[in-house]
């Protein structure tokens, strides 16, 4: 009897220490998330969050004493190896699709936890837990298949154009209702295992039908939303297995993903419903300098030497990066150019649009990699407050986020989207490979304005020539 009492007390003490570890992990998660809100502290925030996850994992592993640590170590080595290889080999241009794949991995992992717990405990689970098994499987599988489609679109393996099926919304609604009804069946009849494979198949299909209609211009928002889904799936898995750390971390990811989605929708002046169902996509259009534009003007081009001469005589210059900067991997050359201008006493700043690039914060990450000072990175409002005082604006690979048509063309699919008003600078240089439309498939009115000069070619090569020309002045 005395041995039993000691065992219970020891178990109670262990549970206390485990819960304390989970609280420490939660504090680290929240602190890390807060620091991720600023580029200056983002690296520290990421480290804190990773430390919190390590604490949570160790506490969970010690609690599950019957588990084979050999298999855990094997999985740890394999997963870490894959992570190291990806971190070393993936280029900045591939980072958005990598983030999408991470979201999908988190979703499918959470779904597998829910399914495994049902397979282990079955009828021993409470009615609430059984319903969450179905719900977690739904969210996790939707996240997985949706993220695979998103990654395919971002990588160019799947067309960025919206693909909308007949009765699209009706199909989506039917798939959701069926999955929820089957979750209720599982809750009422714990032995109804057949509901799980049906939920899996329907949810995987739903992820595809939800993501295929998303046009290329809206893909950053969709990646953010899928990130939120992965957090909700993790939180659901935490409720099923009774893991506090998983519940908290999943809830934080889910909430932060939704907040970021709302911020990005606001940056485009569109509702989430419009993003999900409007189908703003890509429609490539080719062209070269001097062609007639749909806006009725003529495109004028300039050489890198012309750009260098005007920049040399400027007092204030704003650089506006876009996806083309990432494609050319020209962030370090941009920093070099900024350094040459600053050495001449020219004020340099960067106008960074929230949806420039292919994922949230893409340009911030890119410029941070080149050690661009954080105080030089301006969001839309402060950038627009400075732009009319700039002698030159250097647009590198950005398109839709600098299109003046958004201010007045009500027929444009991106009408009303806040942009960086580079057209208000004295001279605008646009560095692009061609006259191809942006990711939204919309011609850019900026290209034909009187104060705009197009500089065609690879951004990295063009910037290098500008730097060389500056050195010769």
N, C-alpha and C positions, 0 to 999 in steps of 0.2 A: 504493500500500500504506500509505504514511504517512498519507494522508487517511482511509483506512478505519479505521486504529487510532485516530486522533483522534476520528472520529465515534463509535466504540464507547465511548471514554473519556468523551466528552461525554454520550452517552446514559446511561452508568452514573452519572455525576455527577448528571444530571437525575433519574434514578430515586431516587437517595439523597435529594435535596432533596424530592422528592414524598413519599417515605415519612416523612421527618421532618415534613413538613406534616401528614400523616395522624396521626402520633403527637401533634402539638400539638392537632389537632382532637379526638382521642380524649380527651386530658386535659381539654380544655374541655367536652366532653360529660359526662364523669364529674363534674367540678366543678360544672357546671350542674345535673346531676341531684341531686347531694347538697344543693345549696342549695334545690332545689324541695321538700325535705322540711319546710321551715318557711315559714309565711306571711311572716315578716319578711324572709327572703332570697330568696323565690321570684322576684321581679322580676329581681334580679341573676342568679339561676340561669338564667332564661329568656334573658337577654341573652348570657350566656356560651355557652349551647348554640347560640344563633343565630350567634354569632361563629365557633364551631367548625364549624358547617355551612358558613358562608361560606368559611372556610379550605379545607375539604374540596372544595367545589365549584370554587373557583379552581384548586386544585392539579390536579383532574381535568380541567378545561377546558384548562389549559396542556399537559397530557399528551396529550390528544386533539387534536393540532395539525391533523389533516386535517378536523376538523369545521368546519362553517360557523358562524361566530360571529354572523352576521346572524340566522339562525333562532333561535339561543340568546337573543339580545337581544330578539327579537320575543316569544318565549315568556316571557322574564323580565318584560317590560312587561305582557303580558296577565295573567300569574299574579299579579304584584304589584298590578295594578289591581283584580283580583277580591278579593285579600286586604284591600286598603285599604277597599274598599266594604263588605265584610262586617264588618270591625272597626268601622266607623263606624255601620253601620245595625242590626246584630244586637243585640237586647235581651238582658239577662241571662236572661230566661225562655227564650230560644231558644238559649242557649249549649250545653246538653247535646246538642241535635240537630246543632248546628254541629260539636261535637267528634266526633260519630258520623260526620258527612260527611267530616271531616278523616281519620278512620281509614280510611274507604272509599277516599278519594282516594289515600292512601299505599299501600293494598293493590293497587288497580288499576294504579298507577304501577309498582310492583314487578313485577306480572304482565306488564305491557307490556315492561319491560326484559328479562325472561326470554325472552319470545316474540321480541322484536326481535333479541336475541343469537343465538337459534336460527336465525332467518331469515337472519342475516348469516353466521354461521360454519357452521351445520349439522353435517355429518359431521366437521368439524375439532375440534369439542368433545370433551373426554374423556368416558368413560362416566359418571363421577361427575357431571360438569357436565350431561350430558343428563338424568340422573335428577332433578337439582335443578331443571332447567327445568320438568319436569312437576310437581314438588313445589311450586316457587315459584308456578307458575300456579294450582295448587290452592289454596294458602293465600291468595294475593292475590285471587282471584276470590271465595272464600268471604268474605273480609273485606269486599270491595266490596258484594256483594249483602246480606250480613248487616247491614252498617252502614246501607244504604239502608232496610232494614226497621226497624232500630232507630230511625233518625231519623224515619221515618214514624210509629212508635208514640209517640215522645216529642212529636212535633208534633201529634198527634191526627188525622193523616190515615189512620192505620191503628189499629184498635181495640187498646187495651192488654190486652185479655183474651187468655189463652193460646189458641192455635189448634193443636190436636194432631191430626194425621192418623192414620188407622188404620195400625197397624204402623210408627209413626213411627221408632222406633229401628232397626228392620230396614231401612227406606228409607235412613236416614242412613248406616248401616254399609255398605250396598250401594254407595252413591255414593262413599264413601271408598275402599273396596276396588277398585272399578273404576278410579278415578283413579290409585291406586298401581300397579295392574297395568299400566295404559297407560303410566305413567312407566317401568316396567321394560321394556316393549316398546320404548319410545323409546331407552332406554339400550342395548338389544341391537341395535336396527335404527335407526341415526341418520336414515335416509331416511323413516321412518314419520311423515311430517308430519301425517297424518290424525288422529293421536292428540291433537294440540293442541286442535283445535276441540271434540272430544268431551270432553276434560278441562275446557275452558272452560265448556261448557254444563252438564255435571254439577256443577261446582264452584259455578256461580252458583245452581243449584237447591239445592245443599247449604246454601249460605249462608242461603237463605230458609227451608228446613225446620229449620235449627238455631235460627233467631231467632224465627220465628213462635210456637213454644211457650213462649217466655219471657214471663212475666206482667209487668205494669207494675211491680210491687213489686221485681222483680229486675233491671230494666233498667239501673240504675247498674252492677251487677256485669257485665252483658253488654257495656256500653260499654267497661269496663276490659279485659275479655277480648278484645274486638275490637281494642283498642289494642295488646294484646300480639301478636295475629295480624299486624297491620300491620308490627310490628317484625320478626317472624320472616320475613315475606315479603321485607322489605327486606334482611335478612341473607342470605337465599337468593339474591336478585339479586346481592348483593355477591360471593358465591362464584362465581357464573356468569361475571361479567365481571372477576373478580380485583381487586376494589376493596376495599382494607383498611378505608377509612373507612366504607363502606356496611355492611360486615360488623360492625364494632364498634358503630356507631350503631344498627343494626337489632337486634343482640344486647342492647344496653342497653335499648332500648324494649321488646323482647320480655320480658326478665327483669323489668324494673320493672313492666310491665303485669301479669305473673303474680303478682308479690309484692303489688301493690295489690289484685288480685282475691282473693288469699288473705286479706288483711287485711279486706276488706269481707265476705267469707264468714264470717270469725270474728266480725265485728261483728253479724252476723245469726244466729250460732250454727248455721250450716248448712254442709253440704258443697257443693262445686262441682257435684257430680252432682245433688244435690237442687235446686240453683238452675236447672240446665239442663233438668231433666226433671220437676220437681214442678208447674210451671205455676201459680205464685201470681200472680194477675192482678187486674184491676179489676172491680168490680161496683158501679156507682154506686147510691147510695140517697139519696133526698131527704128533707128534713124541716126542721122549724123548732123553735124553743125551745118546751119544754113537752110535746113528743110523748113517748109511751111508748117506752122503749128495749127492745131484745131482752134486755138484762140485768135488766130488771124494775124499773128506777128511772125517775125523772122528771127531765128536763133542766130546769135552772134557768138563767135568763138574767140579764144585768146590762147597764146602760147605761155608756157611757164615763165619765160623771160618777161612777158608783159605783166604777169602777176607779181613777179619780184619787184619790178619797178614801182608799181602802185603800192604794194605793201611797204616798201622802203620809205615812201613819203607819207605813210599813214601815222596817225597818233594813237588810234584805238582800233583794235581788230578783234572780231568775234569769230571763233571757230565752231561750226555746228557739225558734229559727227553723226554718221548714220551707219547702216549695215555695210555699206561699201567700204568703210574704214576697216571693219573687221575682216571682210573678205580679202582685202589687200594686205592685212596685217601691218598697217601703216601707223599704228599708235606711237611707236618710238620715233618715227620720222616726223610726226606731227609735233611731238615734244621737242625735238631738235629744232624745228622751224620756229616754234614759240620762243625757244631760248635765244635764237639769233635775233628775233624781233625785239625781245626784251632787252637784249644787249644794246640795241639802238635807241632805247628809251621809249619803246612803243608798248602801250598797255595791251595785254592779251587776256582774253577770257573765253570760256567755252559755254555755249548754249546747249544744254542737254535736255531733250524732250523725253518724258517718261516712257513713251512707247517707241522710241527710236531703237532699231535693232529687232531682234527676234525673241527677246524674253525681257521680263522686268529687270531694270538696272543694267542692261547689257552694256551700254556705253560707259556707265560709271565704272564697271569692272574693267573694261578695256583700257580706259584712261588711267585708272589706278595702277594697272600693270606697268604703265610707262612712267609712273611716279609723277603724274600731273598733280600739282598742289590742289587740295580739296577746295580751298577758298576760291579757286578760279572756276569751279563748276557751278554754273547758274541754272536753276530750273526756269520754267517758262516765264513766270511773272517777272522775276529780277532780270532775266535775259532781255525781255521786251522793254523793260524800263531803261536798258542801256543801249539797245540796238540803234536807235535813231541818232545816237551820238558817235556811232562807229563809222570810221572812214571806209572800212571794208569788212565784209562778211565772207568767210571761207566755208562753203558748204561741202562736206566730204562724204559723198555717198548717201546723204539724207535726201528724201524725196517728199513723201506725203506730209511729213511734219513741218515742211516749210512752204507748202502750197497755198498761195494767197487766195485761190478760188474758194477755200473753205470759209472765207469771210463773206462771200456774196453770191456764190453760185448755188442756188437752192436745188438744182438738179444733180449736183455732185453727191455721190454716196458718202463723202466725208465732210459734207457741208456742216458748219458749226463746230468742227473740231478745233480746239485751241492749237495754234501753231506758234513757232518762233518766227517773228515778223522780220525775217532777214531782208525782205524787199525794201524795208525802210532805211537800210544802210546806204551810204553814198554809192558804193560799188559792191556788187555781189559776184563772187566767183563760185561756180558750181563744178566740182570735180566729179565726173562720171565717165564710165566706159562708153556709153552711147545715150541716145535719147529714149531708151526703154522706160516704160511707165514704172512707177513704184509698186510696192507689194499690194497696194489697194487696186491696182490696174487703172489708175486715173492719170490722165495727162496733167503735167504741172505747168500752171500759168506763169510761174516764176521764170521759166526758161526763156520766155519771149519778152520780158520787160526790158525797158530801155537801159536800165542800170545793171543788167545781168550779162555776164560773159561766161560761156561754157568752156571748160577746159577738159577735153576728151582724152581718155587714156587710163591706164591703171593708176590708182591713187598713190600707191607707194612710189612708183616711178616718177609720176608728175611732181610729187612733193620733193623728191630727191633733186629733180631738175630745178625746182624753185629755190631750194637751199643752195645749190651750186651757183645759180644766177645771183642770189643775194651776196654770196661771197665775192663775186666779181664786180659788184657795184662799188 
